[in-house]
Amino acid sequence: MLPIDSYITRGRINIPYSKLFRSKAELSYPPFAHLQRANLEGKSKFYGAVIEVEDKGKDVDDARVCVLCEISAFARNINSVGIEVVTFSFWRCNRDLHLLSIPIFDSYDKPSDLIRRINNQWDFLTRHSLISNEHICRLKTLSKLFADDFSGHEDNDTYVKNCYNQTASFSEYLMQDDKVDGLIYPSARLKGHGLNIVVKQKVVDETLILHQVVVSYICKGEDKPLVMNIFNCKNPATGIKYLHCSEDVKLLKKWKKGHGRMADYVNK
């Protein structure tokens, strides 16, 4: 369960980089979706990342890192240089969300504490034969598919599509239950450290409130990557009206001046 007043972080790459998203609809689930890890072709879902409740306010950037690793090849590539513009939106739950967690077994290198606790419950069920061996084998296969970060296969469309077809079909089956608001699963891109969430459209429309919007510039040179918040909207309920974050604007100008050709935009 994701408690009331928890926040879900969602990201969208700005293409071109100068584009600003002006409506809630542009930041929510897309009107049409391609096949992804938890949705079939044409069946759009709301994807985002969450942090554990006990970490709230302590390490909020974890969710943004998780989002970046999922949506941005530029962010994932340790050799890439330049600037990518990404809009992060933060959504507050106005009620508890009832989420199903896919059992992870031994599929991830470093699962979060929350996922470990959930997995202990699955271990109890398997040890006491409350789930058949046939179902356990099927769940183990799906767990490995959810954990596949496609290392070495990113350019193999057939491989990725086959993996997505299996996980998406299973996800759609689970979310047919009206009592289920969505799924939560570890981030394959972060080897299980981050927490991804996928929520049904109806649940988004009825229970998620757009709380804040931030336009960030992801700057990567030969030194440590920097994330600079250039525009901010703290009250999007009355319309998305951006304000400049003056300190980071100055920092961005200084960074661009010091990095020359590396300071080119990748999302033109």
Disulfide bonds with the S-S distance in Angstrom:
none
